[in-house]
Amino acid sequence: VTADTGIDALTHAIEAYVSKKANLFSDAQALAAMRLIGPNLRKVYHDGSDRAAREAVMLGSTLAGLAFSAASVALVHGMSRPIGAAFHVPHGLSNAMLLPEVTAFSIPAARDRYADCARAMGVATQSDNDQSAVEKLLDELVAINDELNVPTPAEFGIDREKFFELMPTMAAQALASGSPGNNPRVPTEAEMVELYRSLW
Ligand SMILES: [Fe+2]
């Protein structure tokens, strides 16, 4: 539960910050959320009794919630919900599965914003240029999933044939949710099918 909800909260902060609907108000909350969640997510996962770390992540989660209430979420959430609906994957977990892949897809359209995310999370510094920072962000998202034991769809027990058969339906449902339209790089339905395919 800590891993699923923690990565969900991190996703809220990142997506609010890169959203086309982002604004100064949501930016301040999203960046503060990433500063709180980034350095504490592993701590709360490994030690549930670390109250200082849990307080930081709880406050980060709350601020991330405020941020996306103003700026909306984007492509990760859009593509995540159909996976949850079709295969009964917990919400934060299906987000976690998608976060590295969708971030890599989206970076070319908002490299500076994703670089800010890396700096806020503490995985890049002011001395990193944007390209270096986004590479560190991608490495970090993969490393978090690894350390927090986020399963692949196959490891979760999703049937490959069913998943591939449903990819076009899931892409259509994702599009209909409106969230992909907030993404800095707005995908076509066919591109979402490709993202589902590469997720597998
Ligand atoms: Fe969420």
Residues whose N, C-alpha, C, O or C-beta is under 5 A from the ligand:
A	BS01	LIG	D8
